[in-house]
Amino acid sequence: MCWDVSAWVESSGFDPPHQSDTRTVYIANRFPRHGHYVPQRFADNRIISSKYTVWNFVPKNLFEQFRRIANFYFLIIFLVQLMIDTPTSPVTSGLPLFFVITVTAIKQGYEDWLRHKADNEVNGAPVFVVRSGSLVQTRSKNIRVGDIVRVAKDETFPVDLVLLSSDRAEGTCHITTTSLDGETNLKTHYSVPETLVSQSVSRLEALHAVVECQQPDADLYRFVGRITVTQQEEEIVRPLGPENLLLRGARLKNTKEIFGVAVYTGMESKMALNYKCKSQKRSAVEKSMNTFLLIYLGILLFEAILSTILKYAWQAENKWDEPFYNQQTEQERNSSQILKFISDFLAFLVLYNFIIPISLYVTVEMQKFLGSFFIGWDLDLYHEESDQMAQVNTSDLNEELGQVEYVFTDKTGTLTENEMLFRECSINGIKYQEINGKLIHEGMTDDSPDGSVTFLMSVSLALRLSATSQSREKLLFLKAVSLCHTVQISYEQPGDGPGNPFSHANGFSSQMEYYASSPDEKALVEATKRMGVTFIGSHGEVMEIKTFGTSEKYKLLHVLEFDATRRRMSVILQTPSGEKVLFTKGAESAILPFTKSGEIDKTRVHVDEFALKGLRTLVVACRHFNVEEYEEVDRRLHEARAALQQREERLAEVFSFIEKDLELLGATGVEDKLQEKVQETIESLRLAGIKVWVLTGDKHETAVSVSLSCGHFHRTMNILELVQQKSDNECAEQLRQLARRIREDHVIQHGLVVDGASLSLALRGHEKLFMEVCKNCSAVLCCRMAPLQKAKVVRLLKTSPEKPITLAIGDGANDVSMIQEAHVGIVLFVNFLWSLITVAL
């Protein structure tokens, strides 16, 4: 089936992929019935991370071992001792060589067996596919391109799938991609209208559709394709993009089940394409030993040649050629002079081979092997909570730990525990902290006599006794936080699937779980719930909260989405009394300049104090509209959203018109909980002269906030940015400006922030300038990074003229390429400090 370029452009609006770069996937493998069709060949769904098989282990392992100069040298010496009459026994070389080869083979064989075991667990995982009109359980490795796969809640996608349908009426589902790009927020994916109704096996069996898409590509954020659905002999074509593709390794959340068609399987999935090919790592000590080995080998050859020449010079006189104590046989007298020279040369080579002691290599190999056990036995590296010891998977790299100059670390789950906690807030210029689910004035305790009237109690009393102005402001702040968000809720009835969004409010017993596109939003909504203002859920245009047991329903009129330019998001609601109100939250620099009332100066001071404590801050404000103001706002929003030309610019203009003249309500401080002792660890590394680079897939603002809170960036640092670059020339000019600023301000420390798009431009033709800027910065933060980009950054530094020793540490599948690229790779199991001393890859 070939591409119709004009039809592609008309139906999807995308540029058509090149014909040779496309694949055609027949859903449920219903191939055309005409005789000349030849099915395309696709990879199976097996993941292979091992190096050896039973059949190739011995020859492949021996080949790799004898590629080492030392092993090859001692093999040659052993063979020479076997072939000629030498002054030393072959056992002196053969036995130690056999010992070294055997120990190394056993060690590498065991390590590869562990990889096989892990592969078998993944490939043998049970999955459900639709075949022959029924739901069949099979193993993950048996999934074929074109199979319809069912994935249930909290399961990991076994292949790259195009979403066909979900249990939701609108055909959407929510996923997390933490193991792919490090982002913990919830992402929404969509099915096309023609397939979203296929929510049962019988309907899926009746579905006739074809997916045409690009060939496998490592870019996690790019997918171009189209789906052609045949309904009543009519072909309906819909475009497919990244929002329709569910990637292998991502996890299904807040959705009971989905059905999708497999488009990329096994080693062709985007997750697998982001893995680097395995290569044998060599330690710096081994490389230096090889260098010295070559030097001493040259000396040995010189000695052997010189001794052979001197022997023949000595034997030039007849009396020394055949002394009485060493009479030659007739065969020796008649043998070739060239062969005699070679034999004598080899004899001297064996005689002098002690200059390169094989015992040294035996000792080094034993030290590495036994040293790995000592790391596992070290009680200082034992983690009592999880009952885990430090695990060394590759003992060849033990000595590298003491030579590391650069540490590359992931952020989410490595520097942080990936757990947001509400800590403090400022309401109307007064600071509060949360203690036992209550907001307490700062400096007071929950049971203090002066502070016994907690915020929660004061608000409850205010609701019953015509609340004071101050209490109303506090309550309005909590309502703003519980309503200004895009949080979604999953209600699980006991033993059933998702329940009615308002079943909790109606008195039914159910378990409520919040899901958010931002971890901050989830932490804030959970905090207001603990304080008595509970977000119950949204259904269509209705958002419901419970304020100390009293249900209130708000009509959602408009959502002003967050963007990186405005750095804030807003909602316009109609209150139960019919009033129109805007709630907005965002960075202090995006809110405070647009406020006209409230405790602005006090709140600004409180925000700075929160930031100094390492908390992530958000400022909350509101605006009340009269009838005429709202009518104008509504009209301008509709006009901007309906515009076909310059829609983004017109929306930005309208948003600026709406989000002004704000009334400041307060600010929040949320802690992105750091791993235990991470600040002390980073400071210790810095004092040891080791530079730390953070490579993360997270957003720019989030990454910078965490870098500041964990001590990677100091508050006194001059933070330089290379972000949102659009072209090579623009990127080169920005790099030159940064280099100039560093030279001018050489006294102070600098930190550099780079995003993934700008990094791609910098590595395209400005590597030298980019490395100059990076090396002159005390700390570097790379955000919005794809897995392969992380590996490229490590390789760039590793191959620089200085050849520094690098270490990479991470906790997810998105870090594997970086870990494999670095000299030493560490997989995080428990916490940053403990794992920093374990060698994994």
N, C-alpha and C positions, 0 to 999 in steps of 0.2 A: 504494500500500500504506500503510495507516494504522496508527498505534500502538495497541496494546492496553495501556492503562495498568496494569491489574492484572497482566497477564502479564509486563510489564517489571519491575515491582517484585518479583514472585515469582522471576523467573529471574535477575535481576542484582543486586538489592539497591540499585540506583541510583534516584535520582529521575528520572522520565522527562523528556526534553527536551520543550519545547513543540512541538506538532505542526508549526507553521509554521517551526520552527527545525531541522528534520531533513532529511536526504537519504537516499535509498535507492539502494544500489549493488548491481547484479546482477553477481556475479563472472563473469568472462569474457564479460560483456555478454549473458548469456542472459536476455532479457526474457520476460515472460509472453506466452503465445500468444493470450490472449483479445484480441478486437479493440479494446476501448475503452481499452487502456493507452496512455498518452502518456508517452514517455520524458522525464525531466528534462533540462534543458540545463545543461551544466557548462562551465567554462573549459577551453581547450586548455592544453597544457603549455609554452607559450612564456613565457620570461622576458623582459621588456622594461624596460630601464633607460635607453634613449635618449629624447631629447626630440623629435627631428624625423624626418620621412620625406622622401623625394625630392620628394614632391608638396607638402608643406606647409612646407618649409624657408624659402623666400623670403618668403611672407606672414607666417608665424609669427615668423620672426626679425626682420623689419622691424617687426612690431607690437611685439615686446618691446623693440627698440632705440628706437623712437619713444615708448615709455612713459617713457623717461628724459627729464627736463625739459629738459636742455641740447639733446639731439638734436631734440626737438619744437620748441623755440624757434628754433633755426637753420633748421629746415625752414620755419617760418612766415616768417622773414625772407627766405629764398630765394624763396618763392612771392610775397611782396610785391614783391620786386625784379623779378620777371617780369611782374607785373600792372600796375604803374604806372611812371610816369617818375620814376626815383629818381636821386639824385646819385652813386650808386656802382653798379658793375657787378654783375650776379647771380653772376658767376664768383667774386667775393671771398668769398661765402658758400657757394655750391654746391660748389666744388671741395674745400675742406677738409671739408665735411660728407660728401661722397661718399667721401673718403679714410677718414674715421673709420668710417663705416658699413661700407665694404668690408673694412677690416682686421678689424674686430670680427666681421663675418659669417664671414670665412675662418677666424679663430681658433676661433669657436664651432662652425663646421661641422666642422673637423678634430677638435675634442674629441668631438663627437657621433659622428663616424665611428669613433673608437676605442671608444666605447660599443657601437655596432652590431657592431663586430668581436668584442668580448667576448661580446655576447649570442649571436651566431651560433656561437661556439665552444661555448657551453653548450647551446644549443638543438639543435645539430647533432651532439652527442656520441652515439656508438653505444650502443644498449641492446638487450637481448633481452626479447621479450614472447612469451607463449604465445597463438597464434592458429591456429584451424582444426586443432588437434591437433598442432602442431609448434612448435618454438622458432624464432622469426623475429627477425632483426636489423633494427632500424629506428632512426630518430633520436629523440632525447629529446623533441623538440617534437611528435612524432606519438603519444605515449602518451595514451590516453583514460581517463577515470574508468571503472573496472571491468576494465581490462586486468590480466592477471597478469604481473608483471615479475620477471625473474631478475636478482639482483645478486650478483656474485662478491666474494671476499675483497679488502679494501683499496679497493673501489670506493665511490663516493659515491652515496647514494640519489637518483635523479632526480626522485622525487615523494614525497608522503606516502603510505606503504604500511601496510596492516594485515598483519602477519606471518601467513602461512599455514603454511609449513614451512621447515625448514632441513636441512642434511645431518646434523645431530645427531639421534640417536634420540629425545631428549627434546623436540625441536622448539624449542630455544632458539637465540639468537644473541647476539653481543656487539658493541656499537657504541661509538664515541666521538662526542661532540657538541661538540668543541672550537670549530668554526666557528659554532655556534649560541649556546651559553651560556658558552663559555670553559672548561668543565670538561674535564680531560684523562683523567679516570678512565674505566674500562671500565664500561659499563652492560649489564645482561642484559635481553633482551626475550623474550617468550614467544608461542607460538602456542597455539590452543585444541586440546584433545585430538582433536577430530573432524577437524581438517585437518592435524595434524602428520605423519600417515602419507603425505600426498600429496607425496612427494619426487621424483616423476617427472612428465614431461609428460603421459603417458597417464593417470595418476591425477588430475592436476589437470584434465584434460579431462573426466573423469567426475564431478568435484566439482560438486554443485548446492548453492549457498549464496547468501545475501543478507546484505549488511551494511547496517544502519541506524544512522546516527550523526548527531551534531550538525552544523550548518552550519559552514563555516570560521571558525576563531577564532584570534586572534593569541597566545593563551596557550600557551606551549610545554609546559607541565606539566599541561594539562587535555585530556582526550579522553573522551567518553562515547558509548558505542554498544553494539550487540549484533550477533551474527552468528547467523543461522538456517541450519543445515545440514540438508538433506533426505537421510536414509539409509533405504532400504527403505520409502519412503512415510511415514516418521516424521520429524517436524520436531524437531530438537534445538536449543535456544536457549542461547547462552553470552554472558555479559557481556564487553564490551571496554573496556579502560581505557588509560591512557598507556603501560603496560608492553607493550601489543600494537601500538603505533603506532611506525613507523620514519619519522623526519622527514627531509624533503629537506635535504640539506647534511650530514647525519650520515654517518659512514663505517663500513663493515662490518669487523669485526676478529675474528680467531681463529675464523672460520667459513668453510668453503670456499664455500658459496653458500646463498642463501635465495630463496624465492618469496613474493611478497606481492601483494595486490590494491591498485591505485591508488584512493585515496578523495578526495584533494585534489590538484589539478594546477595548474601554472603560477602565476599571480598569486594563486590561492586557497590555496596551500600556506602552512603556518605561517611558514616562513622569509620568504616574500615579504610576508606580512601584517605582519611586523615591520620592514619597510623603510618609511622615510618617503617620501612623495612628493617628487620633486625640486622645488626652488624656486630661483629665481635669487638668488644671494647678492650683496649690495651691501656694499662696504667702507665703513668709517666715514668715510674721506676723501671718498668719492663722496657719501655722505649729507650731510656737512657742506658740500660744494661745492653740492649741490642747495639747501641752506638759504640759502647766500649768493647763489645764483643768483636765488632768489625775492626776496631783499631788493633786489638790483641791478635785477631786472626791475621792481620797484615804483618804484625811482628813475628807471629809463628811461621808464616810462609817465608818471610825473610830469613829467619833462623834456619829453617829446613833447607832452603836453597843454598845458603852460605855454607852450612855444614856439609852438604853434598859436594859442593865445589871444592871445599878444603880437603874432603876425603880423597877426591880424585887427584888433587894436587899432591897430597901426601903419598898416594900410591903410584905416583909417576915413577918413582924409583923401584926397581924390581924387588929389592930386599924388603920393602914395606908393602908391596902389592900382594905377596903371598908369604907371610911369616910362617915359621915352623909350627906354631901352635894353631894355625888356621889354614890348613891346606885346602885348596879348591878342588872340587871334583871336575871330571872331564866335561860334564854338561855345563858347569858354571864357567869354565874357561871358554867354551864355544858359544855361550849365549850372547844375544844382541847387547851392544853397549848402551843403546837407548833404553831397552827394557831394564838393564841393570841400574841405569841412572834413575829411572822412575821408581824402581823398587827401593833403591837407597833413599830417594827423596821421601817416599811414603813412610819408610822405617823411621827416618828422623822426625817426620811429622807426628807419628805416634809417640815417639820417645819424648818429644817436647810438648805434647798436648796438655800436660798438667798446667801449662800457663793459663789455660781456660778451665778452671776446676768445675767438673760436673757436680761435685758435692755442694757447691754454692747454689746451684739451681735446685737441687734436692732440698736444701735447707730453706730456700725462699719459698718453694712450693709447700713445704710442710708448715712453715710459719703462717702463710696465708690460710691454709686449710684449718689449722688449729686456732688461729686468731679469730676466725669467724665464730667458732664455738665460744670463745671467751666473751665476745660481744653478746651472744645469746644468754650466757650465764651471768652477766653483770647485773647485780641486783639494783644498781642505780638506773638501769634502763628497763626495769620491770614496771609494768603498769598494773597496779593492784585492782583497780575498778573493773577492768575488762579481762584480767588474768592473762595478759599477753606479754610475751618477752620480745625483745628486739630480734628480728628475723633477718638473717643475711642470706640473700638468694644468689649472690655472685661474689665469691670471696676474692676474685682476682683484683678487686678495686679497693680493698681495705685501706691500703696505704695512701690512697688519694684523699681520704677524709682530712688528713693533716696538711694538705697543700691547696685547699680550695681558696680561690680568690674572688669568685663571683657566685652568689646564690640567686637562683631564679625560682620564685615561688608563686603558686596560684593564690588567689585571695579567698574565694568562697569555700568554706570547709577546711581551709589550711591556716590562714591567719585568723579567720573568724570561725565560730561554731555554727554559723548560718542560722542564728536564732535571734530575732529582734525582740527587745524587751522595752516597754514603756517605763521611763524612769522619773521624769520631772516635767512640769509645765509651768507656764506663766499665764495667769488669767487676770486681765485688767490691772497689770502692773504688780501683781502679787505672785510670788513663787510658791509652788506646791510640789510635794514629792509623794509618790505612791507608797503606802505602807499597808500591807495586808488588805489590798483591794480598796483602800480609801485614800483620798487626797488629803494630805496633812500639810498645814502651813510649815514652810521650811524652818527648821530649828526646833520643832515640837515633835513629840512622839505620840503614838496612837493612844497611850494610856496616860499622857501627861495631864495634870489637873487643868492647866491653862488651855490645853488644846483638846480637851475631851470632846468638845463640840466639833466633830470632824466635818469636812466639807460635804460628805455624803449626807450626814444628818441635817446639816444646815439647809441643803437643797430640799430634802424631804419635808422639813418643817416649812420651808418657804412655799412649797406647793400647797400645803394645807392652810397656811395662815397668810394669805395675800403677800407674797414674797416681796422682799426689799429689792431695791434697784440692783444692789451688788449681787444678790443671789440670782436674779434674773440673768445678769450678764454671765455668771458662771454656768447656769443651765444652758444658755444660748451657745456658749463655747462647746459644751459637751454634745449638744445636738448638731452643731456644725461639723464636729469631728466624726460623729456617727453617721452623717448623711453625705458629706462631701468626699466621695470615693467611688470606685468601680468594683467594690468587693462583691463576690457572689457567695451563696450559701448552699451547702449540700445538707439536706435533711434525710437521714436514714431512719426509716421505721424499723423497729425490731423484727428481723427476719425478712424484711422486704427491701425493695429498691428505693429510689428517691421518692420522698413524700411531697405533699403539697407545701409550697413555700410558706404558707401561713398556718400550717398545722400546729406549730408551736404556740402561736397566738391563740388558736382555737382550743387549746387544752389537750391536744394529743401528745402522747409521749414520743419523743423523737430525739435523735442525737444531731446536734447542729455543729457544722464545721465550716469555718470561713476559708475562702480562697480569694487571693488577690493578685493583681498584676504587679504589685509592688509589696515587698515584705513590710515596708513602713506602714502602709495602709492597713494591713492585717493586724499589726501590733497595736495600732491606734484604735481600731474598731473593737478588738478584744479588750483593750483597756477601758473604753467607755462602757462596755458590757459589765465589767467587774465593778464599775462605779454606779451602776443603776440605769444607764441609758443604753438599751440593747437594740442593735440593728437586727430586725426579725427577717427581713428579706425584701426582694423586689419582684413584682410581677407585672410585666408590661410597663406602664408609666407610673405605677404606684410603688412608693418606698414606705416601709412601715418600721417604726421604732416603738419600743416600750420604755416609757419614762417612769421609773419606779413603779412598775406594774400597770401603768395607764397606757393603753395603745393609742398611737397617733399615726395617721396616714398622710403622706405628702405626695403630691403629684409632681413627677419629674418632667419638667418642661424642656430643658436643654442641658446638654453636657458640653462644656468647653474643654476639650481634651488637652492633656499635658503635652507640651513640646519643649525641646531643648532651648529654644530661643526665649520663650516667655518664662519658662521654669516655674510654672504654676498650672493648676487645673481648677475648674470651677463647675458648679452645678447651679441651675436656676430652678427653684421649687415653688410650688404653691402650697402654703401652709394650710392646716385644717380650717383656719379662720378665713381663708381666701386671699391672704396677703401674698405678694410675690417677693421672693427674697433670693439673693445671690450669696452662696457660700463659696469661699475660695481658700486654697492653701498652697503654699509653695516656699521657695527659698526666701530668706529675709530680704535679699537684694531685689527680689521680684515682687514683693508685697509692700514693704514699708514705704517706698517712695510714692505709692499710690493711695496711701491712707490719709484721711483728713481729720480723724477723731480717734480717741482712745489713748491709752498710756504708751505712746510711741517710744519715748526716750527710755523709759524703764524696761520696756519689752526688748529694745535693742541691746541694752546692757545684759539682760537675762539670756538672750540668745548667744551673746559672746561668751558668757559664763558656761552655758551648756556645751558650746563648741570646745572650750578649753578642757572640759571633762571628757572629750572624745565622743559626745553624743551627736546623733544626726538630728538636725533641727528643721522644723517646719513652722511657718507663721500662718495663723488662721485669721481670716477677716470676713466681713459680710457687707452687703449693701441692700437696702430696702427700696423697692420700686413702687412708685404710685402708678395709677392706671395708664396715664399718658406715657410715662417713661418706659413701662414694660411693652406697650404697643409698638413703640419705636424700636426697642431692642429686638422684639420678635420679628418685626418686618425686616430689619437690616440683616439679621441672622439668616432668614429664609432666602433673601436675595443673594447673599454671599454664597450660601451652600448650593444654590441653584445655578450659579455662574459657570459658564463653560470656559471662559477666559480668565486667567489670573485668579483662580479660586483661592489659592493659598494666601496670596497677598491681601485679597479682600477680606478673608476670614481673620487674618492677623489684625487688620485695621478695625474690624468690628469688635474683636476681643478686647483690643485696647480701649475702645469706646465704652465697653461694658465694665471692664475691670478697673474702675477708677472711683474716686470719691468714696473709698472704702472705710468702714468702721472696724478698727483693729480690735479683735477679741482676745488674742493671746498667742502663745507659741508652745510647741511641744519639743521634748528631748527624748529621743529613742536611742537605746544602746544596741549596736550590732555587736553582740557578745563576742569578745575576742577569745582565742584559745588561751589556755592557762600559761602565764608567764611569757606571752609572745613579745610584749614590749621589752622585757629584760633580755630576751634572746636576741632580738634585733639590735639592741644597744650593745650587747656583748660582741656580736658579729662585727658591728661597726668599729668598736674599739680594737678588735683584732685585725683591722685593715681589710675586712671582707665587705664588698659592696653588695647590696641587696636590690634586686630588680623584681618588681611585682608584675606578673603577666596574667591578666584576667579577661574574661569575656564579658564582664559586667559593665554597666553604664558609667560614663565619665564622672558624673557627680557622686555616685555611690562609691566608686573606686577611690576617688580623692578623699572622701570623708573617712573611709576606713584607713587609708594610708596615714592620715593625720592622727587618727585615734590610736593606731597601733605603734606609732613612733617611727614609721618608715619615712614620713615627711615630718620635719620639725616645724613648729609655728614660726620660727625665725627664718626659715628657708625662703629663698626667692623662687617661687614656683613658675617655671617656664612651660609653655604649652605649644604642642605641635598637633593641632586637632582641626578637623573639618577642612582639610586641604582638598582642593578640587582639581588641581592640575600639577604637572611636573614643575613648571616655572614658578607657580605660587609656592609649592613646597620647598623648592630650592632657595627662593628668596627668604622664606620664613626661617629656614635653617641658617642662612647667612646672618640674619638679624639676631638669632639666638646665640650664635657663636660670637658675634660682636658684643652682645650684652654680657656674656660670660667673661670675655677678656676685659671689659671695662669694669665689671664688678667682681674682680677675682678674689676679693677679700672675703666676701660672704659665701655661704654654701648655696648651691642651687639644686633644685629638684626638677625633673623633666616629666611631663605628661604627654603621652603619644596615643592616638587612637589607631584602630586597625586600618582604616582607609588611608590615613596619612602615612602610616608605616609602609604600606604597599608602594606608595609613590616614592618614599625616601629610599627604599631598597631597590627601586627600579634603575636609578642611575646616579644616586647621591650617597652611596654607602659610606664613602670616606668621610664626607662632611657630617653625615649622621653619627658615625662612630666618634668623631672628634667632639661633637656636642655631648654625646652620652658619657664619654669617659671623663669629661670635665664636670659632670654632675655627681653629687654625692649619692643621689637616689633616683631611680628611674621607674616610672609607672606606665605600663602599656595596657590600655583598656580596649574593649570591644574587639578582642583578639580571637581569631579562628585557631583551632588546634595546630594546624600546620604553620601558621604565622609564629606561634610560640616557638616551634622548633627552629624556624628560620632565624629568629632573634638569637637563640642560643648558639646556632651554627655560626652566625656572623661574628659573634664575640669570640667563640672558640677558635676560629680560623684567623683571627686578627694577628698581626705581626708578633705581638707579645706572647701569644699562645697560652693564655691563662687557663688554670684548672677550673672547671665549672661544675656546679651542683644544681640539680633541679629537683623540686619537691612539689608534689601535688596529691590530690585525693580522688580524682575522677578520671573517666575515660578520655575527657578532653585534655588531660595532661600527659597522656602516654607518649605522644610524639616528642614533647619537650623533655620528658624523663629519659627517653631512649637516646636523644641527641646529646645530652650533657655527658661529661666524663663520669659523673656519679649521679645516679637517679634514686630518688627516695619516694616510696609510696606511703602516704600518711594513713595510719590506722586509727590513732587515738588523738594525739595532740601534737602541736608543732614542736615543742621542746623535746619530747620523747622521741619522735620520729626523726628528728634532725640528726640523730646519731646512728640510724639504721640504714643499711645499704640494701636496696631492693632490686635494681636493674643495672 
